[in-house]
């Protein structure tokens, strides 16, 4: 196998790995949401005992999800404007995050928190910029 084919194969594996990581991380967040809605967070409840732990959790969970989705899309679609991809991902995630936070009003174990929503959005914005900087170096 020549180096060109090996390089293409490595890129292909890297792209698929990033996509799988994004899907798995999204499923992880969905699991956390389902457990929280049912009041069954268990061991994860310790985060609420840490000062600003809940806010940091929102920032990191949704930020890392943004980063993984952005990197997967930016690397698989180099023909598209990176800034446009990142903005679209951010807007779509912001919509879903807002709907999820608002839906907490309908679960007795949860409560809507505008500050949580704000930290989630900060995570999306910060990690979108990080993804753009990372891809700009490739």
N, CA, C and O atoms as CSV, one atom per row, in Angstrom:
chain,resi,resn,atom,element,x,y,z
A,1,UNK,N,N,0.848,-1.175,0.000
A,1,UNK,CA,C,0.000,0.000,0.000
A,1,UNK,C,C,0.897,1.243,0.000
A,1,UNK,O,O,1.799,1.365,0.829
A,2,UNK,N,N,0.646,2.145,-0.920
A,2,UNK,CA,C,1.484,3.342,-0.959
A,2,UNK,C,C,1.057,4.334,0.127
A,2,UNK,O,O,0.009,4.171,0.752
A,3,UNK,N,N,1.874,5.352,0.340
A,3,UNK,CA,C,1.624,6.292,1.436
A,3,UNK,C,C,0.346,7.102,1.214
A,3,UNK,O,O,-0.300,7.504,2.182
A,4,UNK,N,N,-0.029,7.349,-0.051
A,4,UNK,CA,C,-1.250,8.105,-0.335
A,4,UNK,C,C,-2.465,7.331,0.148
A,4,UNK,O,O,-3.339,7.903,0.798
A,5,UNK,N,N,-2.537,6.040,-0.156
A,5,UNK,CA,C,-3.665,5.217,0.277
A,5,UNK,C,C,-3.697,5.083,1.790
A,5,UNK,O,O,-4.769,5.119,2.394
A,6,UNK,N,N,-2.544,4.931,2.403
A,6,UNK,CA,C,-2.477,4.825,3.863
A,6,UNK,C,C,-2.960,6.115,4.508
A,6,UNK,O,O,-3.668,6.086,5.514
A,7,UNK,N,N,-2.574,7.252,3.926
A,7,UNK,CA,C,-2.994,8.542,4.445
A,7,UNK,C,C,-4.504,8.709,4.323
A,7,UNK,O,O,-5.154,9.167,5.263
A,8,UNK,N,N,-5.071,8.342,3.167
A,8,UNK,CA,C,-6.519,8.430,2.976
A,8,UNK,C,C,-7.262,7.543,3.961
A,8,UNK,O,O,-8.300,7.931,4.496
A,9,UNK,N,N,-6.733,6.361,4.196
A,9,UNK,CA,C,-7.365,5.433,5.127
A,9,UNK,C,C,-7.343,6.001,6.546
A,9,UNK,O,O,-8.315,5.871,7.290
A,10,UNK,N,N,-6.232,6.629,6.910
A,10,UNK,CA,C,-6.117,7.228,8.238
A,10,UNK,C,C,-7.119,8.374,8.393
A,10,UNK,O,O,-7.759,8.493,9.438
A,11,UNK,N,N,-7.260,9.209,7.378
A,11,UNK,CA,C,-8.220,10.312,7.412
A,11,UNK,C,C,-9.636,9.767,7.532
A,11,UNK,O,O,-10.440,10.283,8.308
A,12,UNK,N,N,-9.945,8.719,6.762
A,12,UNK,CA,C,-11.273,8.111,6.794
A,12,UNK,C,C,-11.586,7.595,8.197
A,12,UNK,O,O,-12.680,7.821,8.713
A,13,UNK,N,N,-10.634,6.907,8.809
A,13,UNK,CA,C,-10.835,6.384,10.163
A,13,UNK,C,C,-11.000,7.519,11.172
A,13,UNK,O,O,-11.823,7.425,12.082
A,14,UNK,N,N,-10.229,8.578,11.015
A,14,UNK,CA,C,-10.307,9.722,11.914
A,14,UNK,C,C,-11.681,10.388,11.835
A,14,UNK,O,O,-12.260,10.748,12.860
A,15,UNK,N,N,-12.200,10.550,10.617
A,15,UNK,CA,C,-13.523,11.150,10.431
A,15,UNK,C,C,-14.603,10.299,11.068
A,15,UNK,O,O,-15.481,10.813,11.762
A,16,UNK,N,N,-14.538,9.005,10.834
A,16,UNK,CA,C,-15.559,8.123,11.393
A,16,UNK,C,C,-15.469,8.058,12.913
A,16,UNK,O,O,-16.493,7.983,13.591
A,17,UNK,N,N,-14.272,8.086,13.443
A,17,UNK,CA,C,-14.102,8.082,14.891
A,17,UNK,C,C,-14.746,9.326,15.494
A,17,UNK,O,O,-15.439,9.236,16.507
A,18,UNK,N,N,-14.523,10.479,14.882
A,18,UNK,CA,C,-15.090,11.728,15.384
A,18,UNK,C,C,-16.620,11.675,15.343
A,18,UNK,O,O,-17.283,12.129,16.275
A,19,UNK,N,N,-17.173,11.126,14.271
A,19,UNK,CA,C,-18.635,11.004,14.169
A,19,UNK,C,C,-19.177,10.078,15.249
A,19,UNK,O,O,-20.185,10.387,15.884
A,20,UNK,N,N,-18.516,8.947,15.460
A,20,UNK,CA,C,-18.958,8.002,16.492
A,20,UNK,C,C,-18.864,8.624,17.881
A,20,UNK,O,O,-19.757,8.439,18.708
A,21,UNK,N,N,-17.800,9.350,18.135
A,21,UNK,CA,C,-17.655,10.014,19.433
A,21,UNK,C,C,-18.770,11.035,19.659
A,21,UNK,O,O,-19.307,11.137,20.762
A,22,UNK,N,N,-19.115,11.785,18.619
A,22,UNK,CA,C,-20.191,12.775,18.733
A,22,UNK,C,C,-21.519,12.091,19.047
A,22,UNK,O,O,-22.264,12.551,19.912
A,23,UNK,N,N,-21.814,11.001,18.356
A,23,UNK,CA,C,-23.068,10.270,18.592
A,23,UNK,C,C,-23.078,9.681,19.999
A,23,UNK,O,O,-24.075,9.797,20.712
A,24,UNK,N,N,-21.986,9.054,20.400
A,24,UNK,CA,C,-21.919,8.456,21.740
A,24,UNK,C,C,-22.044,9.514,22.835
A,24,UNK,O,O,-22.702,9.284,23.849
A,25,UNK,N,N,-21.423,10.657,22.633
A,25,UNK,CA,C,-21.505,11.717,23.637
A,25,UNK,C,C,-22.920,12.283,23.703
A,25,UNK,O,O,-23.412,12.594,24.787
A,26,UNK,N,N,-23.579,12.419,22.550
A,26,UNK,CA,C,-24.975,12.878,22.533
A,26,UNK,C,C,-25.863,11.886,23.288
A,26,UNK,O,O,-26.743,12.292,24.048
A,27,UNK,N,N,-25.634,10.596,23.078
A,27,UNK,CA,C,-26.408,9.574,23.790
A,27,UNK,C,C,-26.147,9.637,25.296
A,27,UNK,O,O,-27.060,9.443,26.098
A,28,UNK,N,N,-24.908,9.908,25.671
A,28,UNK,CA,C,-24.554,10.063,27.081
A,28,UNK,C,C,-25.333,11.227,27.698
A,28,UNK,O,O,-25.861,11.102,28.803
A,29,UNK,N,N,-25.405,12.349,26.995
A,29,UNK,CA,C,-26.150,13.512,27.492
A,29,UNK,C,C,-27.637,13.183,27.589
A,29,UNK,O,O,-28.292,13.558,28.562
A,30,UNK,N,N,-28.170,12.490,26.594
A,30,UNK,CA,C,-29.585,12.101,26.634
A,30,UNK,C,C,-29.856,11.205,27.840
A,30,UNK,O,O,-30.881,11.352,28.505
A,31,UNK,N,N,-28.946,10.285,28.121
A,31,UNK,CA,C,-29.091,9.419,29.294
A,31,UNK,C,C,-29.112,10.248,30.580
A,31,UNK,O,O,-29.936,10.004,31.461
A,32,UNK,N,N,-28.220,11.212,30.688
A,32,UNK,CA,C,-28.197,12.081,31.870
A,32,UNK,C,C,-29.520,12.832,32.000
A,32,UNK,O,O,-30.059,12.948,33.100
A,33,UNK,N,N,-30.044,13.337,30.893
A,33,UNK,CA,C,-31.311,14.076,30.911
A,33,UNK,C,C,-32.449,13.169,31.372
A,33,UNK,O,O,-33.262,13.569,32.205
A,34,UNK,N,N,-32.508,11.960,30.838
A,34,UNK,CA,C,-33.568,11.017,31.218
A,34,UNK,C,C,-33.475,10.677,32.709
A,34,UNK,O,O,-34.485,10.663,33.412
A,35,UNK,N,N,-32.264,10.405,33.180
A,35,UNK,CA,C,-32.081,10.094,34.599
A,35,UNK,C,C,-32.473,11.284,35.478
A,35,UNK,O,O,-33.124,11.110,36.507
A,36,UNK,N,N,-32.076,12.488,35.071
A,36,UNK,CA,C,-32.401,13.688,35.848
A,36,UNK,C,C,-33.907,13.938,35.851
A,36,UNK,O,O,-34.471,14.299,36.885
A,37,UNK,N,N,-34.564,13.750,34.705
A,37,UNK,CA,C,-36.014,13.955,34.630
A,37,UNK,C,C,-36.756,13.013,35.570
A,37,UNK,O,O,-37.790,13.375,36.132
A,38,UNK,N,N,-36.229,11.812,35.737
A,38,UNK,CA,C,-36.854,10.835,36.628
A,38,UNK,C,C,-36.356,10.921,38.060
A,38,UNK,O,O,-36.776,10.132,38.906
A,39,UNK,N,N,-35.462,11.870,38.347
A,39,UNK,CA,C,-34.919,12.019,39.685
A,39,UNK,C,C,-34.007,10.867,40.088
A,39,UNK,O,O,-33.892,10.550,41.272
A,40,UNK,N,N,-33.357,10.238,39.105
A,40,UNK,CA,C,-32.515,9.064,39.365
A,40,UNK,C,C,-31.068,9.294,38.923
A,40,UNK,O,O,-30.474,8.431,38.277
A,41,UNK,N,N,-30.509,10.435,39.260
A,41,UNK,CA,C,-29.129,10.731,38.850
A,41,UNK,C,C,-28.093,9.895,39.592
A,41,UNK,O,O,-26.999,9.666,39.078
A,42,UNK,N,N,-28.423,9.445,40.777
A,42,UNK,CA,C,-27.505,8.592,41.524
A,42,UNK,C,C,-26.164,9.249,41.784
A,42,UNK,O,O,-26.095,10.341,42.349
A,43,UNK,N,N,-25.092,8.576,41.366
A,43,UNK,CA,C,-23.729,9.044,41.627
A,43,UNK,C,C,-23.471,10.420,41.013
A,43,UNK,O,O,-22.677,11.195,41.545
A,44,UNK,N,N,-24.125,10.723,39.916
A,44,UNK,CA,C,-23.898,12.008,39.251
A,44,UNK,C,C,-24.433,13.185,40.065
A,44,UNK,O,O,-24.138,14.341,39.759
A,45,UNK,N,N,-25.215,12.889,41.095
A,45,UNK,CA,C,-25.786,13.951,41.925
A,45,UNK,C,C,-24.697,14.730,42.678
A,45,UNK,O,O,-24.925,15.862,43.105
A,46,UNK,N,N,-23.521,14.122,42.839
A,46,UNK,CA,C,-22.420,14.792,43.562
A,46,UNK,C,C,-22.022,16.104,42.889
A,46,UNK,O,O,-21.508,17.006,43.551
A,47,UNK,N,N,-22.252,16.220,41.584
A,47,UNK,CA,C,-21.895,17.444,40.848
A,47,UNK,C,C,-22.625,18.646,41.434
A,47,UNK,O,O,-22.074,19.745,41.492
A,48,UNK,N,N,-23.873,18.436,41.869
A,48,UNK,CA,C,-24.649,19.545,42.440
A,48,UNK,C,C,-24.083,20.013,43.774
A,48,UNK,O,O,-24.364,21.134,44.199
A,49,UNK,N,N,-23.289,19.177,44.445
A,49,UNK,CA,C,-22.677,19.557,45.712
A,49,UNK,C,C,-21.433,20.407,45.554
A,49,UNK,O,O,-20.990,21.046,46.509
A,50,UNK,N,N,-20.874,20.420,44.377
A,50,UNK,CA,C,-19.681,21.224,44.093
A,50,UNK,C,C,-20.139,22.649,43.769
A,50,UNK,O,O,-21.059,22.830,42.971
A,51,UNK,N,N,-19.509,23.664,44.376
A,51,UNK,CA,C,-19.895,25.038,44.032
A,51,UNK,C,C,-19.797,25.273,42.513
A,51,UNK,O,O,-18.744,25.068,41.909
A,52,UNK,N,N,-20.880,25.693,41.933
A,52,UNK,CA,C,-21.009,25.946,40.494
A,52,UNK,C,C,-20.802,24.683,39.655
A,52,UNK,O,O,-20.584,24.768,38.446
A,53,UNK,N,N,-20.871,23.523,40.289
A,53,UNK,CA,C,-20.676,22.254,39.575
A,53,UNK,C,C,-21.710,22.039,38.488
A,53,UNK,O,O,-21.395,21.564,37.396
A,54,UNK,N,N,-22.961,22.397,38.802
A,54,UNK,CA,C,-24.036,22.240,37.822
A,54,UNK,C,C,-23.787,23.138,36.610
A,54,UNK,O,O,-23.974,22.722,35.467
A,55,UNK,N,N,-23.368,24.360,36.875
A,55,UNK,CA,C,-23.109,25.316,35.780
A,55,UNK,C,C,-21.929,24.841,34.930
A,55,UNK,O,O,-21.973,24.890,33.701
A,56,UNK,N,N,-20.877,24.383,35.606
A,56,UNK,CA,C,-19.710,23.860,34.892
A,56,UNK,C,C,-20.104,22.636,34.069
A,56,UNK,O,O,-19.627,22.452,32.950
A,57,UNK,N,N,-20.975,21.804,34.630
A,57,UNK,CA,C,-21.468,20.628,33.905
A,57,UNK,C,C,-22.186,21.014,32.629
A,57,UNK,O,O,-21.958,20.414,31.579
A,58,UNK,N,N,-23.058,22.021,32.712
A,58,UNK,CA,C,-23.765,22.495,31.519
A,58,UNK,C,C,-22.776,23.010,30.479
A,58,UNK,O,O,-22.868,22.678,29.297
A,59,UNK,N,N,-21.829,23.827,30.938
A,59,UNK,CA,C,-20.826,24.406,30.044
A,59,UNK,C,C,-20.033,23.308,29.336
A,59,UNK,O,O,-19.873,23.343,28.116
A,60,UNK,N,N,-19.540,22.338,30.098
A,60,UNK,CA,C,-18.683,21.292,29.527
A,60,UNK,C,C,-19.454,20.277,28.690
A,60,UNK,O,O,-19.020,19.921,27.594
A,61,UNK,N,N,-20.594,19.808,29.196
A,61,UNK,CA,C,-21.340,18.785,28.446
A,61,UNK,C,C,-21.758,19.292,27.072
A,61,UNK,O,O,-21.494,18.652,26.054
A,62,UNK,N,N,-22.413,20.448,27.055
A,62,UNK,CA,C,-22.890,20.948,25.765
A,62,UNK,C,C,-21.754,21.536,24.934
A,62,UNK,O,O,-21.824,21.542,23.705
A,63,UNK,N,N,-20.720,22.026,25.590
A,63,UNK,CA,C,-19.553,22.509,24.859
A,63,UNK,C,C,-18.803,21.386,24.170
A,63,UNK,O,O,-18.444,21.504,22.999
A,64,UNK,N,N,-18.565,20.300,24.887
A,64,UNK,CA,C,-17.859,19.161,24.287
A,64,UNK,C,C,-18.682,18.551,23.163
A,64,UNK,O,O,-18.133,18.151,22.136
A,65,UNK,N,N,-20.006,18.478,23.353
A,65,UNK,CA,C,-20.860,17.973,22.269
A,65,UNK,C,C,-20.712,18.861,21.034
A,65,UNK,O,O,-20.594,18.361,19.916
A,66,UNK,N,N,-20.717,20.158,21.236
A,66,UNK,CA,C,-20.530,21.108,20.129
A,66,UNK,C,C,-19.194,20.874,19.436
A,66,UNK,O,O,-19.127,20.815,18.208
A,67,UNK,N,N,-18.140,20.743,20.219
A,67,UNK,CA,C,-16.802,20.526,19.664
A,67,UNK,C,C,-16.762,19.259,18.813
A,67,UNK,O,O,-16.241,19.277,17.698
A,68,UNK,N,N,-17.305,18.169,19.329
A,68,UNK,CA,C,-17.269,16.903,18.590
A,68,UNK,C,C,-18.063,16.982,17.287
A,68,UNK,O,O,-17.605,16.508,16.247
A,69,UNK,N,N,-19.251,17.582,17.347
A,69,UNK,CA,C,-20.064,17.714,16.125
A,69,UNK,C,C,-19.369,18.638,15.133
A,69,UNK,O,O,-19.278,18.327,13.945
A,70,UNK,N,N,-18.878,19.778,15.624
A,70,UNK,CA,C,-18.180,20.719,14.736
A,70,UNK,C,C,-16.986,20.061,14.051
A,70,UNK,O,O,-16.831,20.164,12.834
A,71,UNK,N,N,-16.144,19.386,14.829
A,71,UNK,CA,C,-14.955,18.764,14.238
A,71,UNK,C,C,-15.330,17.690,13.227
A,71,UNK,O,O,-14.698,17.575,12.176
A,72,UNK,N,N,-16.346,16.911,13.537
A,72,UNK,CA,C,-16.782,15.873,12.593
A,72,UNK,C,C,-17.251,16.498,11.284
A,72,UNK,O,O,-16.888,16.033,10.204
A,73,UNK,N,N,-18.056,17.548,11.382
A,73,UNK,CA,C,-18.581,18.180,10.164
A,73,UNK,C,C,-17.520,18.994,9.430
A,73,UNK,O,O,-17.448,18.963,8.201
A,74,UNK,N,N,-16.705,19.715,10.176
A,74,UNK,CA,C,-15.677,20.538,9.532
A,74,UNK,C,C,-14.667,19.689,8.774
A,74,UNK,O,O,-14.195,20.080,7.706
A,75,UNK,N,N,-14.337,18.531,9.325
A,75,UNK,CA,C,-13.361,17.665,8.660
A,75,UNK,C,C,-13.982,16.856,7.528
A,75,UNK,O,O,-13.294,16.502,6.570
A,76,UNK,N,N,-15.267,16.563,7.629
A,76,UNK,CA,C,-15.887,15.771,6.563
A,76,UNK,C,C,-16.389,16.654,5.420
A,76,UNK,O,O,-16.650,16.154,4.326
A,77,UNK,N,N,-16.526,17.960,5.660
A,77,UNK,CA,C,-16.991,18.874,4.617
A,77,UNK,C,C,-16.054,20.075,4.475
A,77,UNK,O,O,-16.456,21.207,4.740
A,78,UNK,N,N,-14.800,19.834,4.056
A,78,UNK,CA,C,-13.855,20.949,3.923
A,78,UNK,C,C,-14.237,21.909,2.798
A,78,UNK,O,O,-13.679,23.001,2.696
A,79,UNK,N,N,-15.186,21.504,1.954
A,79,UNK,CA,C,-15.621,22.351,0.848
A,79,UNK,C,C,-16.567,23.461,1.311
A,79,UNK,O,O,-16.812,24.410,0.566
A,80,UNK,N,N,-17.099,23.354,2.525
A,80,UNK,CA,C,-18.035,24.355,3.030
A,80,UNK,C,C,-17.326,25.354,3.939
A,80,UNK,O,O,-16.260,25.068,4.484
A,81,UNK,N,N,-17.927,26.521,4.093
A,81,UNK,CA,C,-17.394,27.579,4.937
A,81,UNK,C,C,-17.409,27.114,6.397
A,81,UNK,O,O,-18.480,26.843,6.940
A,82,UNK,N,N,-16.244,27.018,7.040
A,82,UNK,CA,C,-16.185,26.528,8.425
A,82,UNK,C,C,-17.023,27.356,9.403
A,82,UNK,O,O,-17.671,26.807,10.295
A,83,UNK,N,N,-17.005,28.664,9.231
A,83,UNK,CA,C,-17.768,29.534,10.120
A,83,UNK,C,C,-19.267,29.274,9.992
A,83,UNK,O,O,-19.994,29.281,10.986
A,84,UNK,N,N,-19.716,29.046,8.772
A,84,UNK,CA,C,-21.132,28.762,8.531
A,84,UNK,C,C,-21.533,27.435,9.176
A,84,UNK,O,O,-22.602,27.333,9.777
A,85,UNK,N,N,-20.683,26.430,9.053
A,85,UNK,CA,C,-20.959,25.130,9.678
A,85,UNK,C,C,-21.073,25.302,11.190
A,85,UNK,O,O,-22.025,24.818,11.803
A,86,UNK,N,N,-20.107,25.988,11.788
A,86,UNK,CA,C,-20.099,26.168,13.244
A,86,UNK,C,C,-21.326,26.945,13.713
A,86,UNK,O,O,-21.911,26.614,14.744
A,87,UNK,N,N,-21.721,27.973,12.968
A,87,UNK,CA,C,-22.913,28.743,13.349
A,87,UNK,C,C,-24.176,27.908,13.257
A,87,UNK,O,O,-25.046,27.988,14.124
A,88,UNK,N,N,-24.275,27.101,12.201
A,88,UNK,CA,C,-25.467,26.250,12.055
A,88,UNK,C,C,-25.548,25.219,13.174
A,88,UNK,O,O,-26.613,25.001,13.751
A,89,UNK,N,N,-24.425,24.590,13.474
A,89,UNK,CA,C,-24.396,23.615,14.576
A,89,UNK,C,C,-24.792,24.307,15.876
A,89,UNK,O,O,-25.600,23.777,16.639
A,90,UNK,N,N,-24.230,25.485,16.133
A,90,UNK,CA,C,-24.527,26.221,17.366
A,90,UNK,C,C,-26.011,26.570,17.460
A,90,UNK,O,O,-26.617,26.429,18.521
A,91,UNK,N,N,-26.589,27.022,16.362
A,91,UNK,CA,C,-28.010,27.390,16.386
A,91,UNK,C,C,-28.909,26.181,16.608
A,91,UNK,O,O,-29.871,26.254,17.372
A,92,UNK,N,N,-28.605,25.082,15.950
A,92,UNK,CA,C,-29.415,23.869,16.118
A,92,UNK,C,C,-29.296,23.351,17.551
A,92,UNK,O,O,-30.298,23.003,18.176
A,93,UNK,N,N,-28.066,23.301,18.066
A,93,UNK,CA,C,-27.885,22.854,19.450
A,93,UNK,C,C,-28.551,23.817,20.429
A,93,UNK,O,O,-29.150,23.379,21.411
A,94,UNK,N,N,-28.455,25.115,20.177
A,94,UNK,CA,C,-29.090,26.097,21.056
A,94,UNK,C,C,-30.597,25.870,21.117
A,94,UNK,O,O,-31.203,25.991,22.182
A,95,UNK,N,N,-31.194,25.545,19.990
A,95,UNK,CA,C,-32.632,25.265,19.961
A,95,UNK,C,C,-32.957,24.049,20.824
A,95,UNK,O,O,-33.860,24.103,21.660
A,96,UNK,N,N,-32.231,22.961,20.625
A,96,UNK,CA,C,-32.484,21.746,21.400
A,96,UNK,C,C,-32.196,21.948,22.887
A,96,UNK,O,O,-32.949,21.476,23.739
A,97,UNK,N,N,-31.119,22.641,23.193
A,97,UNK,CA,C,-30.769,22.897,24.593
A,97,UNK,C,C,-31.851,23.748,25.259
A,97,UNK,O,O,-32.252,23.474,26.390
A,98,UNK,N,N,-32.316,24.769,24.561
A,98,UNK,CA,C,-33.378,25.620,25.098
A,98,UNK,C,C,-34.665,24.843,25.333
A,98,UNK,O,O,-35.314,25.003,26.367
A,99,UNK,N,N,-35.032,24.003,24.372
A,99,UNK,CA,C,-36.235,23.175,24.540
A,99,UNK,C,C,-36.091,22.229,25.725
A,99,UNK,O,O,-37.034,22.047,26.494
A,100,UNK,N,N,-34.921,21.629,25.873
A,100,UNK,CA,C,-34.705,20.701,26.987
A,100,UNK,C,C,-34.777,21.436,28.315
A,100,UNK,O,O,-35.410,20.951,29.253
A,101,UNK,N,N,-34.148,22.585,28.410
A,101,UNK,CA,C,-34.174,23.341,29.674
A,101,UNK,C,C,-35.599,23.788,29.992
A,101,UNK,O,O,-36.035,23.705,31.140
A,102,UNK,N,N,-36.318,24.258,28.985
A,102,UNK,CA,C,-37.701,24.696,29.192
A,102,UNK,C,C,-38.586,23.518,29.604
A,102,UNK,O,O,-39.496,23.688,30.416
A,103,UNK,N,N,-38.333,22.330,29.055
A,103,UNK,CA,C,-39.152,21.148,29.365
A,103,UNK,C,C,-39.031,20.738,30.832
A,103,UNK,O,O,-39.881,20.010,31.344
A,104,UNK,N,N,-37.990,21.198,31.504
A,104,UNK,CA,C,-37.803,20.843,32.909
A,104,UNK,C,C,-38.935,21.357,33.789
A,104,UNK,O,O,-39.127,20.868,34.903
A,105,UNK,N,N,-39.674,22.328,33.303
A,105,UNK,CA,C,-40.804,22.866,34.058
A,105,UNK,C,C,-41.894,21.817,34.247
A,105,UNK,O,O,-42.743,21.955,35.127
A,106,UNK,N,N,-41.874,20.769,33.424
A,106,UNK,CA,C,-42.926,19.757,33.458
A,106,UNK,C,C,-42.518,18.492,34.205
A,106,UNK,O,O,-43.255,17.506,34.196
A,107,UNK,N,N,-41.358,18.507,34.848
A,107,UNK,CA,C,-40.882,17.348,35.612
A,107,UNK,C,C,-40.685,17.773,37.063
A,107,UNK,O,O,-40.009,18.761,37.349
A,108,UNK,N,N,-41.284,17.014,37.969
A,108,UNK,CA,C,-41.218,17.393,39.388
A,108,UNK,C,C,-39.790,17.353,39.941
A,108,UNK,O,O,-39.462,18.096,40.866
A,109,UNK,N,N,-38.954,16.500,39.384
A,109,UNK,CA,C,-37.572,16.382,39.864
A,109,UNK,C,C,-36.653,17.455,39.283
A,109,UNK,O,O,-35.476,17.519,39.638
A,110,UNK,N,N,-37.178,18.295,38.396
A,110,UNK,CA,C,-36.346,19.285,37.705
A,110,UNK,C,C,-36.925,20.680,37.883
A,110,UNK,O,O,-38.063,20.839,38.325
A,111,UNK,N,N,-36.140,21.681,37.538
A,111,UNK,CA,C,-36.629,23.057,37.540
A,111,UNK,C,C,-35.878,23.841,36.469
A,111,UNK,O,O,-34.673,23.672,36.281
A,112,UNK,N,N,-36.610,24.694,35.779
A,112,UNK,CA,C,-36.008,25.546,34.754
A,112,UNK,C,C,-35.047,26.517,35.438
A,112,UNK,O,O,-35.370,27.088,36.480
A,113,UNK,N,N,-33.877,26.699,34.852
A,113,UNK,CA,C,-32.887,27.620,35.411
A,113,UNK,C,C,-32.232,28.381,34.259
A,113,UNK,O,O,-31.500,27.810,33.451
A,114,UNK,N,N,-32.513,29.675,34.208
A,114,UNK,CA,C,-31.973,30.516,33.141
A,114,UNK,C,C,-30.446,30.568,33.186
A,114,UNK,O,O,-29.802,30.689,32.144
A,115,UNK,N,N,-29.866,30.478,34.371
A,115,UNK,CA,C,-28.402,30.508,34.489
A,115,UNK,C,C,-27.809,29.222,33.904
A,115,UNK,O,O,-26.771,29.265,33.244
A,116,UNK,N,N,-28.468,28.067,34.145
A,116,UNK,CA,C,-28.022,26.811,33.517
A,116,UNK,C,C,-28.042,26.946,32.000
A,116,UNK,O,O,-27.098,26.554,31.313
A,117,UNK,N,N,-29.130,27.506,31.495
A,117,UNK,CA,C,-29.266,27.686,30.048
A,117,UNK,C,C,-28.160,28.596,29.514
A,117,UNK,O,O,-27.585,28.334,28.458
A,118,UNK,N,N,-27.871,29.654,30.246
A,118,UNK,CA,C,-26.818,30.588,29.841
A,118,UNK,C,C,-25.456,29.896,29.784
A,118,UNK,O,O,-24.695,30.088,28.836
A,119,UNK,N,N,-25.154,29.091,30.802
A,119,UNK,CA,C,-23.870,28.380,30.805
A,119,UNK,C,C,-23.808,27.339,29.683
A,119,UNK,O,O,-22.743,27.101,29.112
A,120,UNK,N,N,-24.940,26.727,29.371
A,120,UNK,CA,C,-24.982,25.796,28.235
A,120,UNK,C,C,-24.638,26.536,26.946
A,120,UNK,O,O,-23.856,26.053,26.127
A,121,UNK,N,N,-25.237,27.718,26.780
A,121,UNK,CA,C,-24.972,28.513,25.577
A,121,UNK,C,C,-23.525,29.019,25.541
A,121,UNK,O,O,-22.909,29.061,24.476
A,122,UNK,N,N,-22.985,29.401,26.696
A,122,UNK,CA,C,-21.569,29.792,26.751
A,122,UNK,C,C,-20.678,28.640,26.290
A,122,UNK,O,O,-19.713,28.848,25.555
A,123,UNK,N,N,-21.009,27.429,26.724
A,123,UNK,CA,C,-20.244,26.248,26.313
A,123,UNK,C,C,-20.289,26.049,24.815
A,123,UNK,O,O,-19.272,25.754,24.188
A,124,UNK,N,N,-21.476,26.209,24.238
A,124,UNK,CA,C,-21.627,26.058,22.787
A,124,UNK,C,C,-20.773,27.095,22.063
A,124,UNK,O,O,-20.060,26.760,21.117
A,125,UNK,N,N,-20.839,28.340,22.496
A,125,UNK,CA,C,-20.071,29.411,21.830
A,125,UNK,C,C,-18.563,29.209,21.976
A,125,UNK,O,O,-17.823,29.289,20.995
A,126,UNK,N,N,-18.114,28.946,23.201
A,126,UNK,CA,C,-16.682,28.783,23.443
A,126,UNK,C,C,-16.111,27.612,22.644
A,126,UNK,O,O,-15.069,27.748,22.003
A,127,UNK,N,N,-16.789,26.464,22.681
A,127,UNK,CA,C,-16.257,25.287,22.002
A,127,UNK,C,C,-16.428,25.367,20.485
A,127,UNK,O,O,-15.702,24.698,19.751
A,128,UNK,N,N,-17.379,26.179,20.004
A,128,UNK,CA,C,-17.470,26.435,18.560
A,128,UNK,C,C,-16.231,27.187,18.092
A,128,UNK,O,O,-15.635,26.853,17.068
A,129,UNK,N,N,-15.854,28.203,18.856
A,129,UNK,CA,C,-14.641,28.963,18.518
A,129,UNK,C,C,-13.400,28.079,18.599
A,129,UNK,O,O,-12.503,28.183,17.762
A,130,UNK,N,N,-13.350,27.216,19.598
A,130,UNK,CA,C,-12.226,26.293,19.739
A,130,UNK,C,C,-12.140,25.353,18.535
A,130,UNK,O,O,-11.049,25.080,18.035
A,131,UNK,N,N,-13.284,24.862,18.076
A,131,UNK,CA,C,-13.297,23.976,16.901
A,131,UNK,C,C,-12.778,24.712,15.670
A,131,UNK,O,O,-11.999,24.158,14.894
A,132,UNK,N,N,-13.210,25.955,15.493
A,132,UNK,CA,C,-12.747,26.732,14.338
A,132,UNK,C,C,-11.243,26.986,14.414
A,132,UNK,O,O,-10.555,26.918,13.395
A,133,UNK,N,N,-10.731,27.274,15.598
A,133,UNK,CA,C,-9.283,27.477,15.759
A,133,UNK,C,C,-8.526,26.183,15.483
A,133,UNK,O,O,-7.476,26.205,14.841
A,134,UNK,N,N,-9.047,25.064,15.959
A,134,UNK,CA,C,-8.399,23.761,15.774
A,134,UNK,C,C,-8.337,23.385,14.304
A,134,UNK,O,O,-7.296,22.945,13.815
A,135,UNK,N,N,-9.443,23.556,13.604
A,135,UNK,CA,C,-9.481,23.197,12.181
A,135,UNK,C,C,-8.623,24.157,11.372
A,135,UNK,O,O,-8.050,23.766,10.356
A,136,UNK,N,N,-8.528,25.406,11.808
A,136,UNK,CA,C,-7.693,26.380,11.116
A,136,UNK,C,C,-6.219,26.017,11.136
A,136,UNK,O,O,-5.458,26.467,10.279
A,137,UNK,N,N,-5.806,25.205,12.108
A,137,UNK,CA,C,-4.398,24.788,12.225
A,137,UNK,C,C,-4.095,23.549,11.404
A,137,UNK,O,O,-2.933,23.267,11.112
A,138,UNK,N,N,-5.129,22.804,11.027
A,138,UNK,CA,C,-4.911,21.554,10.269
A,138,UNK,C,C,-4.343,21.810,8.891
A,138,UNK,O,O,-4.106,20.867,8.136
